[in-house]
Amino acid sequence: MEFIRNELQETIRSSAVDFAQNYLKPRVEEIETAEQFPEDLFHIMADMGFLSLSYPESYGGLGAGYLTLSMVLEEIARVSPSAATLLTVCLLPLDAIHLFGTEAQKQKYLVPGIQGAYRGSLAFTEPGTGSDPKQLTTVAKGGNGKYLISGTKRFISNAAYKGPIVVVARDEGADTCTAYIVEKFCKGYSLSKPWDKIGLHGSHVYDVFLDDVEVTKADILGGYGKGFDLLIGTTTYGKLAFSAVFTGIMDGAYDLAVKYAKEKLHRGSPISKFPSMQDKAARVAANTLSSRLMLYKAAEDADTITNDIRRVQASAALVKGYIADLAVETCTMALNMHASYGVTAEYQVERFLRDAVIAPNIEGSADIQRLIAGSYILKSAEHFL
């Protein structure tokens, strides 16, 4: 299988490379040290159209699709996984509004969001659950077009920035849930200090506390009682985006490992001549290439399959489950190619490994993704591959 970039894809990918090398790379250490992503870089990403790639031109998007978006995220993550992660978490609420919003909601939130007017959030995860809507304790009480939302959401990205947050809350007295668009920092909205994480230091996550936050019928996204459908649809594309980020992480670790092996001398000869180094280099390259091809196939499915959303979901789950574990393995090998130097911050490969270890536990565990994909494969009457 071979993916040949069309002219638009090559132009957009090249712009991502330019941004990563000329804007991001000089400031990677600043992002890591400050544990904050600079506002000016966020607006440059927006101005370059990176928030608009997968959305229709009618809303200000480029209509370039998820395959093109995957290429962009990969190139950015190759230099700064934090930057690519920030871009991805900004896209999650935009995807929800694009896929499930009313025309009024799209005009109010999607159009300015694509332009980088705010950093939005998606809030489902809670202290007691990350996937089962029946276990939600955040509840929306009320009726007759007005609701009060109370509860705690966990590991929420962009929670400290103004803008909309899509909150999924359990319907009072029912096992169903509903998504609502809430303005951050409204009455009853507060948050914790950011969680300390092992990696992705430029993208913070918080606990969000909702205390009788008032919403109306107009704030419901995707229909009353349809919150889980919205979550499944939205996270399908989130899995693809995060898979692109972690493929880029592998690529970045590959770059560092190959460079080190070629330049490091042992008794006057580069260690790249050692069979053990050649073996590791081949495995790092194979893992990265296979991940990219799987990702591109799943992204192509998302762009072209319109009559079988379950297949698209299975493709996204399959690639997420595969890449999540492989990213950790690949970055570990890349670090080991540096020997003792690999654990030092000076050689940077340790940062890629710290970022990679988050992969199996973000946007659904790797184990669950394999179950989702496997269930579809065994139930489908068609050949999946």
Secondary structure by P-SEA (a helix, b strand, c coil): cbbbbcaaaaaaaaaaaaaaaccccccaaaaaaaccccaaaaaaaaaacccccccccccccccccaaaaaaaaaaaaaccaaaaaaaaaaaaaaaaaaacccaaaaaacaaaaaacccccccccccccccccccccccccccccccbbbbbbbccccccccccccccccccccccbbbbbbbbcccccccccccccccccccbbbbbbbbcccccccccccccccaaaaaaaaaaaaaaaaaaaaaaaaaaaaaaaaaaaaaccccccccccccaaaaaaaaaaaaaaaaaaaaaaaaaaaaacccccaaaaaaaaaaaaaaaaaaaaaaaaaaaaaacccccccccaaaaaaaaaaacccccccaaaaaaaaaaaaaacccccc
